[in-house]
């Protein structure tokens, strides 16, 4: 079970690395909803495709009682995706954890 989880996480991260971000005119980015790598990564991570798409292309800022969702530029979205993958991997498999 643990090995299957490991393979799923690694496969999801590899697929996320192949996701193409489209640059939009208004200094934002998007991902096609039918992008096969997005679909597979979402399934492997147990996420809704639209939710993963939104998280990768937007950032949320909170200040007091207000929440603002802002679009990311293509390069910022890619950097955010890399940070997400690194963080997900780090929390899924902390260093020093014994293999069973």
Biopython code that builds the backbone (N, CA, C, O; Angstrom):
import numpy as np
from Bio.PDB.StructureBuilder import StructureBuilder

atoms = [
    (1, "UNK", "N", (0.830, -1.202, 0.000)),
    (1, "UNK", "CA", (0.000, 0.000, 0.000)),
    (1, "UNK", "C", (0.868, 1.258, 0.000)),
    (1, "UNK", "O", (0.606, 2.204, -0.743)),
    (2, "UNK", "N", (1.899, 1.258, 0.835)),
    (2, "UNK", "CA", (2.797, 2.405, 0.904)),
    (2, "UNK", "C", (3.571, 2.573, -0.413)),
    (2, "UNK", "O", (3.815, 3.690, -0.867)),
    (3, "UNK", "N", (3.945, 1.446, -1.007)),
    (3, "UNK", "CA", (4.672, 1.501, -2.272)),
    (3, "UNK", "C", (3.774, 2.042, -3.392)),
    (3, "UNK", "O", (4.235, 2.810, -4.237)),
    (4, "UNK", "N", (2.510, 1.649, -3.401)),
    (4, "UNK", "CA", (1.565, 2.154, -4.394)),
    (4, "UNK", "C", (1.376, 3.657, -4.236)),
    (4, "UNK", "O", (1.310, 4.386, -5.225)),
    (5, "UNK", "N", (1.289, 4.122, -2.985)),
    (5, "UNK", "CA", (1.177, 5.556, -2.716)),
    (5, "UNK", "C", (2.398, 6.298, -3.249)),
    (5, "UNK", "O", (2.267, 7.347, -3.880)),
    (6, "UNK", "N", (3.579, 5.753, -2.994)),
    (6, "UNK", "CA", (4.826, 6.356, -3.476)),
    (6, "UNK", "C", (4.822, 6.462, -4.994)),
    (6, "UNK", "O", (5.148, 7.516, -5.540)),
    (7, "UNK", "N", (4.463, 5.401, -5.672)),
    (7, "UNK", "CA", (4.442, 5.421, -7.137)),
    (7, "UNK", "C", (3.400, 6.402, -7.663)),
    (7, "UNK", "O", (3.639, 7.070, -8.669)),
    (8, "UNK", "N", (2.265, 6.498, -7.008)),
    (8, "UNK", "CA", (1.222, 7.441, -7.431)),
    (8, "UNK", "C", (1.700, 8.876, -7.310)),
    (8, "UNK", "O", (1.497, 9.679, -8.220)),
    (9, "UNK", "N", (2.334, 9.206, -6.190)),
    (9, "UNK", "CA", (2.845, 10.563, -5.978)),
    (9, "UNK", "C", (3.932, 10.892, -6.995)),
    (9, "UNK", "O", (3.925, 11.973, -7.584)),
    (10, "UNK", "N", (4.850, 9.980, -7.200)),
    (10, "UNK", "CA", (5.930, 10.227, -8.166)),
    (10, "UNK", "C", (5.391, 10.360, -9.588)),
    (10, "UNK", "O", (5.844, 11.219, -10.344)),
    (11, "UNK", "N", (4.430, 9.519, -9.954)),
    (11, "UNK", "CA", (3.831, 9.613, -11.288)),
    (11, "UNK", "C", (3.089, 10.938, -11.459)),
    (11, "UNK", "O", (3.162, 11.561, -12.518)),
    (12, "UNK", "N", (2.377, 11.365, -10.420)),
    (12, "UNK", "CA", (1.656, 12.638, -10.479)),
    (12, "UNK", "C", (2.637, 13.797, -10.679)),
    (12, "UNK", "O", (2.385, 14.694, -11.483)),
    (13, "UNK", "N", (3.738, 13.775, -9.959)),
    (13, "UNK", "CA", (4.735, 14.837, -10.074)),
    (13, "UNK", "C", (5.368, 14.840, -11.468)),
    (13, "UNK", "O", (5.603, 15.903, -12.041)),
    (14, "UNK", "N", (5.638, 13.667, -12.004)),
    (14, "UNK", "CA", (6.194, 13.598, -13.359)),
    (14, "UNK", "C", (5.198, 14.136, -14.383)),
    (14, "UNK", "O", (5.589, 14.839, -15.315)),
    (15, "UNK", "N", (3.923, 13.817, -14.221)),
    (15, "UNK", "CA", (2.908, 14.343, -15.137)),
    (15, "UNK", "C", (2.760, 15.855, -14.984)),
    (15, "UNK", "O", (2.581, 16.566, -15.973)),
    (16, "UNK", "N", (2.835, 16.346, -13.752)),
    (16, "UNK", "CA", (2.713, 17.792, -13.547)),
    (16, "UNK", "C", (3.849, 18.536, -14.244)),
    (16, "UNK", "O", (3.660, 19.659, -14.712)),
    (17, "UNK", "N", (5.006, 17.928, -14.313)),
    (17, "UNK", "CA", (6.126, 18.544, -15.010)),
    (17, "UNK", "C", (5.889, 18.692, -16.505)),
    (17, "UNK", "O", (6.565, 19.479, -17.167)),
    (18, "UNK", "N", (4.937, 17.945, -17.037)),
    (18, "UNK", "CA", (4.615, 18.011, -18.470)),
    (18, "UNK", "C", (3.409, 18.899, -18.774)),
    (18, "UNK", "O", (3.018, 19.036, -19.933)),
    (19, "UNK", "N", (2.823, 19.494, -17.751)),
    (19, "UNK", "CA", (1.670, 20.376, -17.970)),
    (19, "UNK", "C", (2.152, 21.649, -18.658)),
    (19, "UNK", "O", (3.142, 22.254, -18.248)),
    (20, "UNK", "N", (1.445, 22.041, -19.696)),
    (20, "UNK", "CA", (1.790, 23.266, -20.423)),
    (20, "UNK", "C", (0.873, 24.401, -19.983)),
    (20, "UNK", "O", (-0.352, 24.280, -20.016)),
    (21, "UNK", "N", (1.488, 25.499, -19.572)),
    (21, "UNK", "CA", (0.744, 26.694, -19.179)),
    (21, "UNK", "C", (0.628, 27.603, -20.399)),
    (21, "UNK", "O", (1.629, 27.918, -21.042)),
    (22, "UNK", "N", (-0.585, 28.017, -20.711)),
    (22, "UNK", "CA", (-0.820, 28.929, -21.831)),
    (22, "UNK", "C", (-0.732, 30.361, -21.332)),
    (22, "UNK", "O", (-1.334, 30.716, -20.318)),
    (23, "UNK", "N", (0.014, 31.169, -22.046)),
    (23, "UNK", "CA", (0.122, 32.583, -21.682)),
    (23, "UNK", "C", (-1.070, 33.330, -22.273)),
    (23, "UNK", "O", (-1.350, 33.225, -23.468)),
    (24, "UNK", "N", (-1.763, 34.078, -21.434)),
    (24, "UNK", "CA", (-2.930, 34.838, -21.869)),
    (24, "UNK", "C", (-2.543, 36.301, -22.083)),
    (24, "UNK", "O", (-1.493, 36.737, -21.611)),
    (25, "UNK", "N", (-3.362, 37.044, -22.773)),
    (25, "UNK", "CA", (-3.079, 38.450, -23.085)),
    (25, "UNK", "C", (-3.041, 39.343, -21.855)),
    (25, "UNK", "O", (-2.277, 40.307, -21.815)),
    (26, "UNK", "N", (-3.843, 39.041, -20.867)),
    (26, "UNK", "CA", (-3.948, 39.914, -19.694)),
    (26, "UNK", "C", (-2.910, 39.584, -18.613)),
    (26, "UNK", "O", (-3.166, 39.763, -17.423)),
    (27, "UNK", "N", (-1.742, 39.102, -19.040)),
    (27, "UNK", "CA", (-0.646, 38.793, -18.112)),
    (27, "UNK", "C", (-1.002, 37.675, -17.141)),
    (27, "UNK", "O", (-0.512, 37.654, -16.013)),
    (28, "UNK", "N", (-1.841, 36.757, -17.566)),
    (28, "UNK", "CA", (-2.190, 35.615, -16.738)),
    (28, "UNK", "C", (-1.902, 34.347, -17.531)),
    (28, "UNK", "O", (-1.403, 34.409, -18.655)),
    (29, "UNK", "N", (-2.216, 33.206, -16.946)),
    (29, "UNK", "CA", (-1.994, 31.945, -17.645)),
    (29, "UNK", "C", (-3.205, 31.045, -17.477)),
    (29, "UNK", "O", (-4.088, 31.306, -16.660)),
    (30, "UNK", "N", (-3.228, 29.991, -18.260)),
    (30, "UNK", "CA", (-4.301, 29.010, -18.161)),
    (30, "UNK", "C", (-3.743, 27.649, -18.542)),
    (30, "UNK", "O", (-2.655, 27.539, -19.108)),
    (31, "UNK", "N", (-4.513, 26.611, -18.218)),
    (31, "UNK", "CA", (-4.192, 25.246, -18.612)),
    (31, "UNK", "C", (-5.441, 24.703, -19.281)),
    (31, "UNK", "O", (-6.541, 24.829, -18.743)),
    (32, "UNK", "N", (-5.278, 24.102, -20.445)),
    (32, "UNK", "CA", (-6.428, 23.514, -21.119)),
    (32, "UNK", "C", (-7.047, 22.427, -20.248)),
    (32, "UNK", "O", (-6.335, 21.598, -19.682)),
    (33, "UNK", "N", (-8.352, 22.432, -20.145)),
    (33, "UNK", "CA", (-9.062, 21.462, -19.306)),
    (33, "UNK", "C", (-8.875, 20.025, -19.775)),
    (33, "UNK", "O", (-9.015, 19.086, -18.991)),
    (34, "UNK", "N", (-8.557, 19.858, -21.054)),
    (34, "UNK", "CA", (-8.373, 18.504, -21.581)),
    (34, "UNK", "C", (-6.899, 18.090, -21.638)),
    (34, "UNK", "O", (-6.563, 17.096, -22.281)),
    (35, "UNK", "N", (-6.022, 18.839, -20.975)),
    (35, "UNK", "CA", (-4.601, 18.505, -20.932)),
    (35, "UNK", "C", (-4.448, 17.146, -20.250)),
    (35, "UNK", "O", (-4.791, 16.998, -19.077)),
    (36, "UNK", "N", (-3.935, 16.160, -20.977)),
    (36, "UNK", "CA", (-3.883, 14.797, -20.443)),
    (36, "UNK", "C", (-3.032, 14.695, -19.172)),
    (36, "UNK", "O", (-3.340, 13.893, -18.290)),
    (37, "UNK", "N", (-1.979, 15.489, -19.072)),
    (37, "UNK", "CA", (-1.117, 15.432, -17.890)),
    (37, "UNK", "C", (-1.831, 16.024, -16.669)),
    (37, "UNK", "O", (-1.666, 15.534, -15.552)),
    (38, "UNK", "N", (-2.615, 17.068, -16.884)),
    (38, "UNK", "CA", (-3.424, 17.643, -15.811)),
    (38, "UNK", "C", (-4.449, 16.626, -15.319)),
    (38, "UNK", "O", (-4.627, 16.454, -14.113)),
    (39, "UNK", "N", (-5.122, 15.954, -16.252)),
    (39, "UNK", "CA", (-6.146, 14.969, -15.903)),
    (39, "UNK", "C", (-5.560, 13.811, -15.099)),
    (39, "UNK", "O", (-6.134, 13.385, -14.097)),
    (40, "UNK", "N", (-4.414, 13.308, -15.547)),
    (40, "UNK", "CA", (-3.785, 12.174, -14.857)),
    (40, "UNK", "C", (-3.258, 12.595, -13.488)),
    (40, "UNK", "O", (-3.448, 11.876, -12.507)),
    (41, "UNK", "N", (-2.596, 13.757, -13.412)),
    (41, "UNK", "CA", (-2.053, 14.222, -12.129)),
    (41, "UNK", "C", (-3.171, 14.420, -11.111)),
    (41, "UNK", "O", (-3.035, 14.024, -9.954)),
    (42, "UNK", "N", (-4.269, 15.028, -11.532)),
    (42, "UNK", "CA", (-5.396, 15.243, -10.619)),
    (42, "UNK", "C", (-5.939, 13.913, -10.110)),
    (42, "UNK", "O", (-6.224, 13.766, -8.922)),
    (43, "UNK", "N", (-6.079, 12.954, -11.007)),
    (43, "UNK", "CA", (-6.599, 11.635, -10.608)),
    (43, "UNK", "C", (-5.654, 10.951, -9.619)),
    (43, "UNK", "O", (-6.097, 10.397, -8.612)),
    (44, "UNK", "N", (-4.362, 10.990, -9.906)),
    (44, "UNK", "CA", (-3.383, 10.344, -9.028)),
    (44, "UNK", "C", (-3.316, 10.997, -7.646)),
    (44, "UNK", "O", (-3.063, 10.322, -6.648)),
    (45, "UNK", "N", (-3.545, 12.316, -7.591)),
    (45, "UNK", "CA", (-3.508, 13.032, -6.314)),
    (45, "UNK", "C", (-4.863, 13.045, -5.614)),
    (45, "UNK", "O", (-4.977, 13.523, -4.486)),
    (46, "UNK", "N", (-5.895, 12.517, -6.284)),
    (46, "UNK", "CA", (-7.232, 12.500, -5.694)),
    (46, "UNK", "C", (-7.875, 13.873, -5.642)),
    (46, "UNK", "O", (-8.621, 14.180, -4.713)),
    (47, "UNK", "N", (-7.584, 14.707, -6.648)),
    (47, "UNK", "CA", (-8.107, 16.069, -6.691)),
    (47, "UNK", "C", (-9.056, 16.241, -7.871)),
    (47, "UNK", "O", (-8.981, 15.508, -8.857)),
    (48, "UNK", "N", (-9.945, 17.214, -7.755)),
    (48, "UNK", "CA", (-10.792, 17.592, -8.882)),
    (48, "UNK", "C", (-9.915, 18.331, -9.896)),
    (48, "UNK", "O", (-9.068, 19.139, -9.515)),
    (49, "UNK", "N", (-10.119, 18.056, -11.175)),
    (49, "UNK", "CA", (-9.314, 18.680, -12.229)),
    (49, "UNK", "C", (-9.425, 20.200, -12.172)),
    (49, "UNK", "O", (-8.415, 20.901, -12.241)),
    (50, "UNK", "N", (-10.650, 20.710, -12.047)),
    (50, "UNK", "CA", (-10.860, 22.167, -12.028)),
    (50, "UNK", "C", (-10.160, 22.807, -10.828)),
    (50, "UNK", "O", (-9.634, 23.915, -10.933)),
    (51, "UNK", "N", (-10.153, 22.117, -9.703)),
    (51, "UNK", "CA", (-9.509, 22.662, -8.507)),
    (51, "UNK", "C", (-7.993, 22.725, -8.689)),
    (51, "UNK", "O", (-7.373, 23.734, -8.351)),
    (52, "UNK", "N", (-7.393, 21.662, -9.218)),
    (52, "UNK", "CA", (-5.951, 21.661, -9.456)),
    (52, "UNK", "C", (-5.584, 22.733, -10.481)),
    (52, "UNK", "O", (-4.583, 23.434, -10.331)),
    (53, "UNK", "N", (-6.396, 22.850, -11.510)),
    (53, "UNK", "CA", (-6.195, 23.866, -12.536)),
    (53, "UNK", "C", (-6.211, 25.268, -11.909)),
    (53, "UNK", "O", (-5.365, 26.106, -12.222)),
    (54, "UNK", "N", (-7.169, 25.507, -11.035)),
    (54, "UNK", "CA", (-7.270, 26.814, -10.369)),
    (54, "UNK", "C", (-6.071, 27.063, -9.460)),
    (54, "UNK", "O", (-5.501, 28.154, -9.476)),
    (55, "UNK", "N", (-5.683, 26.069, -8.669)),
    (55, "UNK", "CA", (-4.550, 26.237, -7.751)),
    (55, "UNK", "C", (-3.255, 26.521, -8.499)),
    (55, "UNK", "O", (-2.416, 27.281, -8.016)),
    (56, "UNK", "N", (-3.084, 25.919, -9.674)),
    (56, "UNK", "CA", (-1.849, 26.107, -10.416)),
    (56, "UNK", "C", (-1.773, 27.462, -11.122)),
    (56, "UNK", "O", (-0.678, 27.965, -11.375)),
    (57, "UNK", "N", (-2.923, 28.053, -11.442)),
    (57, "UNK", "CA", (-2.934, 29.292, -12.224)),
    (57, "UNK", "C", (-3.303, 30.533, -11.416)),
    (57, "UNK", "O", (-3.349, 31.634, -11.963)),
    (58, "UNK", "N", (-3.565, 30.366, -10.125)),
    (58, "UNK", "CA", (-3.986, 31.503, -9.293)),
    (58, "UNK", "C", (-3.309, 31.453, -7.929)),
    (58, "UNK", "O", (-2.855, 30.402, -7.476)),
    (59, "UNK", "N", (-3.256, 32.597, -7.297)),
    (59, "UNK", "CA", (-2.801, 32.654, -5.910)),
    (59, "UNK", "C", (-3.869, 33.371, -5.102)),
    (59, "UNK", "O", (-4.601, 34.213, -5.621)),
    (60, "UNK", "N", (-3.944, 33.026, -3.830)),
    (60, "UNK", "CA", (-4.936, 33.607, -2.937)),
    (60, "UNK", "C", (-4.227, 34.441, -1.885)),
    (60, "UNK", "O", (-3.301, 33.968, -1.225)),
    (61, "UNK", "N", (-4.660, 35.671, -1.733)),
    (61, "UNK", "CA", (-4.114, 36.570, -0.722)),
    (61, "UNK", "C", (-5.205, 36.858, 0.304)),
    (61, "UNK", "O", (-6.336, 37.185, -0.053)),
    (62, "UNK", "N", (-4.853, 36.735, 1.583)),
    (62, "UNK", "CA", (-5.812, 37.016, 2.643)),
    (62, "UNK", "C", (-5.289, 38.155, 3.503)),
    (62, "UNK", "O", (-4.133, 38.157, 3.925)),
    (63, "UNK", "N", (-6.160, 39.119, 3.754)),
    (63, "UNK", "CA", (-5.823, 40.240, 4.619)),
    (63, "UNK", "C", (-7.063, 40.580, 5.440)),
    (63, "UNK", "O", (-8.102, 40.962, 4.902)),
    (64, "UNK", "N", (-6.929, 40.437, 6.722)),
    (64, "UNK", "CA", (-8.047, 40.666, 7.638)),
    (64, "UNK", "C", (-9.243, 39.828, 7.227)),
    (64, "UNK", "O", (-9.179, 38.599, 7.260)),
    (65, "UNK", "N", (-10.331, 40.475, 6.840)),
    (65, "UNK", "CA", (-11.544, 39.744, 6.476)),
    (65, "UNK", "C", (-11.737, 39.615, 4.972)),
    (65, "UNK", "O", (-12.811, 39.223, 4.517)),
    (66, "UNK", "N", (-10.714, 39.938, 4.204)),
    (66, "UNK", "CA", (-10.841, 39.942, 2.759)),
    (66, "UNK", "C", (-9.925, 38.891, 2.129)),
    (66, "UNK", "O", (-8.776, 38.725, 2.537)),
    (67, "UNK", "N", (-10.450, 38.197, 1.140)),
    (67, "UNK", "CA", (-9.679, 37.226, 0.380)),
    (67, "UNK", "C", (-9.717, 37.630, -1.086)),
    (67, "UNK", "O", (-10.785, 37.854, -1.657)),
    (68, "UNK", "N", (-8.537, 37.718, -1.684)),
    (68, "UNK", "CA", (-8.435, 38.111, -3.088)),
    (68, "UNK", "C", (-7.735, 36.986, -3.852)),
    (68, "UNK", "O", (-6.671, 36.520, -3.443)),
    (69, "UNK", "N", (-8.332, 36.557, -4.954)),
    (69, "UNK", "CA", (-7.733, 35.547, -5.824)),
    (69, "UNK", "C", (-7.171, 36.259, -7.044)),
    (69, "UNK", "O", (-7.889, 36.977, -7.741)),
    (70, "UNK", "N", (-5.885, 36.056, -7.296)),
    (70, "UNK", "CA", (-5.205, 36.738, -8.399)),
    (70, "UNK", "C", (-4.648, 35.707, -9.384)),
    (70, "UNK", "O", (-4.191, 34.634, -8.991)),
    (71, "UNK", "N", (-4.696, 36.055, -10.661)),
    (71, "UNK", "CA", (-4.120, 35.202, -11.702)),
    (71, "UNK", "C", (-2.597, 35.293, -11.667)),
    (71, "UNK", "O", (-2.033, 36.342, -11.355)),
    (72, "UNK", "N", (-1.954, 34.199, -11.987)),
    (72, "UNK", "CA", (-0.498, 34.166, -12.043)),
    (72, "UNK", "C", (-0.017, 34.298, -13.477)),
    (72, "UNK", "O", (-0.697, 33.889, -14.418)),
    (73, "UNK", "N", (1.168, 34.877, -13.626)),
    (73, "UNK", "CA", (1.830, 34.896, -14.926)),
    (73, "UNK", "C", (2.337, 33.484, -15.197)),
    (73, "UNK", "O", (2.477, 32.681, -14.275)),
    (74, "UNK", "N", (2.607, 33.193, -16.440)),
    (74, "UNK", "CA", (3.033, 31.857, -16.835)),
    (74, "UNK", "C", (4.262, 31.383, -16.058)),
    (74, "UNK", "O", (4.272, 30.262, -15.549)),
    (75, "UNK", "N", (5.289, 32.215, -15.963)),
    (75, "UNK", "CA", (6.520, 31.799, -15.269)),
    (75, "UNK", "C", (6.285, 31.626, -13.772)),
    (75, "UNK", "O", (6.891, 30.752, -13.151)),
    (76, "UNK", "N", (5.414, 32.445, -13.184)),
    (76, "UNK", "CA", (5.106, 32.317, -11.763)),
    (76, "UNK", "C", (4.285, 31.058, -11.490)),
    (76, "UNK", "O", (4.461, 30.410, -10.459)),
    (77, "UNK", "N", (3.393, 30.716, -12.412)),
    (77, "UNK", "CA", (2.588, 29.498, -12.271)),
    (77, "UNK", "C", (3.487, 28.269, -12.332)),
    (77, "UNK", "O", (3.307, 27.325, -11.563)),
    (78, "UNK", "N", (4.449, 28.281, -13.242)),
    (78, "UNK", "CA", (5.362, 27.146, -13.348)),
    (78, "UNK", "C", (6.205, 27.010, -12.086)),
    (78, "UNK", "O", (6.411, 25.903, -11.590)),
    (79, "UNK", "N", (6.691, 28.132, -11.566)),
    (79, "UNK", "CA", (7.480, 28.113, -10.327)),
    (79, "UNK", "C", (6.623, 27.627, -9.152)),
    (79, "UNK", "O", (7.102, 26.884, -8.296)),
    (80, "UNK", "N", (5.366, 28.046, -9.117)),
    (80, "UNK", "CA", (4.457, 27.598, -8.067)),
    (80, "UNK", "C", (4.178, 26.114, -8.153)),
    (80, "UNK", "O", (4.073, 25.441, -7.127)),
    (81, "UNK", "N", (4.056, 25.593, -9.368)),
    (81, "UNK", "CA", (3.834, 24.164, -9.549)),
    (81, "UNK", "C", (5.042, 23.368, -9.056)),
    (81, "UNK", "O", (4.888, 22.332, -8.409)),
    (82, "UNK", "N", (6.226, 23.849, -9.362)),
    (82, "UNK", "CA", (7.434, 23.176, -8.871)),
    (82, "UNK", "C", (7.485, 23.179, -7.345)),
    (82, "UNK", "O", (7.843, 22.171, -6.735)),
    (83, "UNK", "N", (7.132, 24.300, -6.731)),
    (83, "UNK", "CA", (7.117, 24.392, -5.263)),
    (83, "UNK", "C", (6.068, 23.461, -4.679)),
    (83, "UNK", "O", (6.316, 22.813, -3.662)),
    (84, "UNK", "N", (4.890, 23.384, -5.312)),
    (84, "UNK", "CA", (3.841, 22.469, -4.863)),
    (84, "UNK", "C", (4.349, 21.027, -4.884)),
    (84, "UNK", "O", (4.173, 20.290, -3.914)),
    (85, "UNK", "N", (4.979, 20.627, -5.993)),
    (85, "UNK", "CA", (5.484, 19.258, -6.126)),
    (85, "UNK", "C", (6.532, 18.949, -5.057)),
    (85, "UNK", "O", (6.503, 17.889, -4.430)),
    (86, "UNK", "N", (7.446, 19.880, -4.862)),
    (86, "UNK", "CA", (8.491, 19.677, -3.856)),
    (86, "UNK", "C", (7.900, 19.558, -2.455)),
    (86, "UNK", "O", (8.297, 18.685, -1.683)),
    (87, "UNK", "N", (6.965, 20.425, -2.129)),
    (87, "UNK", "CA", (6.335, 20.409, -0.808)),
    (87, "UNK", "C", (5.511, 19.142, -0.609)),
    (87, "UNK", "O", (5.577, 18.523, 0.453)),
    (88, "UNK", "N", (4.744, 18.755, -1.610)),
    (88, "UNK", "CA", (3.914, 17.548, -1.519)),
    (88, "UNK", "C", (4.791, 16.327, -1.298)),
    (88, "UNK", "O", (4.480, 15.468, -0.473)),
    (89, "UNK", "N", (5.884, 16.256, -2.039)),
    (89, "UNK", "CA", (6.804, 15.129, -1.894)),
    (89, "UNK", "C", (7.461, 15.133, -0.520)),
    (89, "UNK", "O", (7.603, 14.082, 0.104)),
    (90, "UNK", "N", (7.857, 16.299, -0.051)),
    (90, "UNK", "CA", (8.528, 16.420, 1.238)),
    (90, "UNK", "C", (7.618, 15.997, 2.391)),
    (90, "UNK", "O", (8.064, 15.320, 3.318)),
    (91, "UNK", "N", (6.341, 16.397, 2.336)),
    (91, "UNK", "CA", (5.416, 16.037, 3.409)),
    (91, "UNK", "C", (4.901, 14.607, 3.285)),
    (91, "UNK", "O", (4.493, 14.004, 4.277)),
    (92, "UNK", "N", (4.918, 14.067, 2.075)),
    (92, "UNK", "CA", (4.480, 12.684, 1.889)),
    (92, "UNK", "C", (5.546, 11.700, 2.341)),
    (92, "UNK", "O", (5.228, 10.605, 2.805)),
    (93, "UNK", "N", (6.805, 12.084, 2.208)),
    (93, "UNK", "CA", (7.920, 11.198, 2.530)),
    (93, "UNK", "C", (8.991, 11.967, 3.289)),
    (93, "UNK", "O", (10.021, 12.310, 2.709)),
    (94, "UNK", "N", (8.773, 12.250, 4.582)),
    (94, "UNK", "CA", (9.769, 12.997, 5.352)),
    (94, "UNK", "C", (11.093, 12.234, 5.450)),
    (94, "UNK", "O", (11.114, 11.004, 5.477)),
    (95, "UNK", "N", (12.190, 12.982, 5.501)),
    (95, "UNK", "CA", (13.515, 12.360, 5.649)),
    (95, "UNK", "C", (13.592, 11.610, 6.966)),
    (95, "UNK", "O", (13.020, 12.029, 7.972)),
    (96, "UNK", "N", (14.293, 10.516, 6.943)),
    (96, "UNK", "CA", (14.473, 9.734, 8.154)),
    (96, "UNK", "C", (13.350, 8.742, 8.416)),
    (96, "UNK", "O", (13.402, 7.998, 9.396)),
    (97, "UNK", "N", (12.348, 8.718, 7.566)),
    (97, "UNK", "CA", (11.244, 7.784, 7.738)),
    (97, "UNK", "C", (11.721, 6.407, 7.295)),
    (97, "UNK", "O", (12.296, 6.250, 6.217)),
    (98, "UNK", "N", (11.477, 5.422, 8.135)),
    (98, "UNK", "CA", (11.924, 4.073, 7.824)),
    (98, "UNK", "C", (11.016, 3.431, 6.813)),
    (98, "UNK", "O", (9.794, 3.554, 6.896)),
    (99, "UNK", "N", (11.613, 2.737, 5.849)),
    (99, "UNK", "CA", (10.830, 2.007, 4.855)),
    (99, "UNK", "C", (10.382, 0.681, 5.461)),
    (99, "UNK", "O", (11.132, 0.041, 6.199)),
    (100, "UNK", "N", (9.166, 0.279, 5.148)),
    (100, "UNK", "CA", (8.694, -1.007, 5.669)),
    (100, "UNK", "C", (8.785, -2.071, 4.619)),
    (100, "UNK", "O", (8.430, -3.221, 4.875)),
]
sb = StructureBuilder()
sb.init_structure("model")
sb.init_model(0)
sb.init_chain("A")
sb.init_seg("    ")
for serial, (resi, resn, name, xyz) in enumerate(atoms, 1):
    if name == "N":
        sb.init_residue(resn, " ", resi, " ")
    sb.init_atom(name, np.array(xyz, "f"), 0.0, 1.0, " ", f" {name:<3s}", serial, name[0])
structure = sb.get_structure()
